Structures are given as C-alpha cells and as structure tokens.
C-alpha cells in the first residue's frame, strides 16, 4: 500500500482537523486519507474516540484508539485465505501493541485522564481543561505522535513515501 500523503502533509491535516474532530477521529481520518481509502462510512467508527471513549477518560486516549483502528484498516485483507488473513490480523495486533507501548513510553500513560490530568466529565472540569494547555498543547502533540508512529511502522514495511513501491 502506498501512502498518499507525506508525513508533513499528514501532520498539517491533523492540526487542521483536531479542533473539530478531536483526537481519535483525527488520527483515523488522516490515516484513512494517507492509505487512500474510499469508504467514508468507516470514519464513523472513530467518532466515539474523544475524551477517551465517549468522554470516559479512564479509557485509552482517542489518538491511540484511532491509531489502532487505522492499523486494522491498513492490514485488512479480503477473501478467505486463512493463512493470509491470520498473518494480517497478527501484523495489525503486533503493530498496535508497538503503538501502545511507544505511546506510553513517550507520554507516561495511554488513558485520557492520565495524559491530560484534567477531568472534563462535567462543565466545570471541561472549562478548566479548556483553560489549561491540555487541548492546546498536549492533545495536538499526542495526535501528531500517533501519526508519526504509524508512518514509522509503514517505513519498517518499506512503504513510506507517496509514490513509493509497496
């Protein structure tokens, strides 16, 4: 699979999408575009990955969840060849595990609350989070990191640049 966006283009799109879409949907949409996928309904699968999952901040960060979903889409195989299907599933799981581990190593947590340190499950908490650097600095850095890691995983497979063979 050839990536349709350079890493810089992907990061620019992430910064543009993030304010409207939130972390998980942003990572999923950027990688959906980078992979050249066509079925827009797939993007709805990531809608709930904001503020953790459905605003439950003890859940994984949306950037991690969106990245894991992108890996599932990346490794999708059609047909019923059992060996090929199992290899693709294992590759998606292995790469998702690498994403989670590296994200936790970099940021110290994978839960939304652990990353942001703000509880925005009510109006007062959301106001405090908006006034802090959580949404302005932390979330964009985490989204960009997740995308960079997904590109790194592509590079390991030898298919990083738009137009490269793969």
C-alpha positions in Angstrom: 0.0 0.0 0.0 1.4 3.4 -1.0 0.8 6.3 1.3 -0.9 9.2 -0.4 0.3 11.9 2.0 3.8 12.8 3.1 4.3 12.8 6.9 4.4 16.6 6.8 1.1 16.7 4.9 -0.4 14.3 7.4 0.7 16.4 10.4 -0.7 19.6 8.8 -4.1 17.8 8.2 -4.1 16.6 11.8 -3.6 20.1 13.1 -6.4 21.3 10.9 -8.9 18.5 11.8 -8.2 18.3 15.5 -10.2 21.3 16.8 -13.4 19.9 15.1 -12.9 16.2 15.2 -11.0 15.6 18.4 -8.1 13.1 18.8 -9.3 9.7 17.7 -11.3 10.8 14.7 -8.4 13.0 13.6 -5.9 10.2 13.6 -8.3 7.9 11.9 -9.2 10.4 9.2 -5.6 11.4 8.5 -4.5 7.8 8.1 -7.7 7.0 6.1 -6.6 9.7 3.7 -2.9 8.6 3.8 -4.0 5.0 3.0 -6.2 6.2 0.1 -9.3 4.5 1.5 -12.7 5.4 -0.1 -15.5 4.3 2.2 -16.3 7.4 4.2 -18.7 5.4 6.5 -15.5 3.8 8.0 -14.7 7.2 9.6 -17.8 7.0 11.7 -16.2 4.1 13.6 -13.9 6.5 15.3 -16.5 9.1 16.3 -16.7 7.9 19.9 -12.9 8.2 20.5 -13.0 11.6 22.0 -12.1 12.3 25.6 -11.0 8.7 25.9 -14.0 6.7 24.7 -17.3 8.6 24.8 -15.8 11.1 27.3 -14.8 8.4 29.7 -11.3 9.4 30.5 -10.2 6.2 32.1 -10.4 4.7 28.6 -7.5 4.9 26.2 -6.6 8.2 24.5 -8.5 8.6 21.3 -5.2 9.0 19.4 -4.2 5.5 20.5 -7.7 4.1 19.7 -7.8 5.8 16.3 -4.3 4.6 15.5 -5.3 1.0 16.4 -8.3 1.3 14.1 -6.2 2.7 11.3 -3.9 -0.3 11.7 -6.8 -2.7 11.3 -7.9 -0.9 8.2 -4.3 -0.9 6.9 -4.0 -4.7 7.3 -7.5 -5.5 6.0 -7.5 -8.4 3.6 -10.4 -9.6 1.6 -11.1 -13.2 0.7 -11.0 -16.3 2.8 -7.4 -17.4 2.5 -6.9 -18.4 6.2 -3.1 -18.1 6.4 -3.0 -14.7 4.8 -5.9 -13.5 7.0 -4.3 -14.7 10.2 -0.9 -13.1 9.2 -2.7 -9.8 8.6 -4.5 -10.0 11.9 -1.3 -10.7 13.7 0.5 -7.9 12.0 -2.2 -5.4 13.0 -2.1 -6.7 16.6 1.7 -6.6 16.7 1.8 -3.0 15.4 -1.0 -1.9 17.7 1.0 -3.3 20.6 4.1 -1.3 19.4 2.0 1.8 19.1 0.6 1.5 22.6 4.0 0.7 24.1 5.8 3.6 22.4 2.9 6.0 23.3 3.0 5.0 26.9 6.8 5.3 27.0 6.7 8.8 25.5 3.8 10.2 27.5 3.7 8.0 30.6 0.1 6.8 30.1 -2.4 5.8 27.5 -5.5 6.9 29.3 -7.0 10.3 28.5 -7.1 11.3 32.2 -3.5 10.0 32.8 -2.3 12.1 29.8 -4.3 15.3 30.5 -4.6 15.3 34.2 -8.0 17.0 33.8 -11.4 15.5 34.5 -13.7 17.1 31.9 -16.7 14.8 32.6 -18.7 17.9 33.8 -19.0 21.5 32.7 -16.6 22.8 35.4 -13.9 20.2 34.5 -14.3 20.9 30.8 -13.9 24.7 31.5 -10.7 24.0 33.4 -9.4 21.7 30.7 -10.1 24.3 28.0 -8.2 26.9 30.0 -5.2 24.7 30.6 -2.7 23.5 28.0 -4.5 20.1 27.6 -6.3 20.8 24.4 -3.9 23.4 23.1 -0.6 21.6 23.6 -1.0 18.1 24.9 -3.6 16.7 22.6 -2.0 18.0 19.4 1.3 16.6 20.4 -0.2 13.2 21.2 -2.2 13.1 17.9 0.9 14.0 15.9 3.0 11.4 17.7 0.4 8.7 16.9 0.6 9.6 13.3 4.4 9.8 13.3 4.4 6.3 14.8 2.0 4.9 12.2 4.3 6.4 9.5 7.3 4.8 11.2 5.5 1.4 11.1 4.9 1.9 7.4 8.6 2.7 7.0 9.5 -0.6 8.7 7.5 -2.3 5.9 9.3 -0.2 3.3 6.4 1.9 2.1 6.7 5.4 3.5 6.6 7.9 0.8 3.8 8.8 -1.6 4.6 7.1 -4.9 7.0 4.6 -3.3 6.5 1.0 -4.3 4.6 -1.2 -2.0 
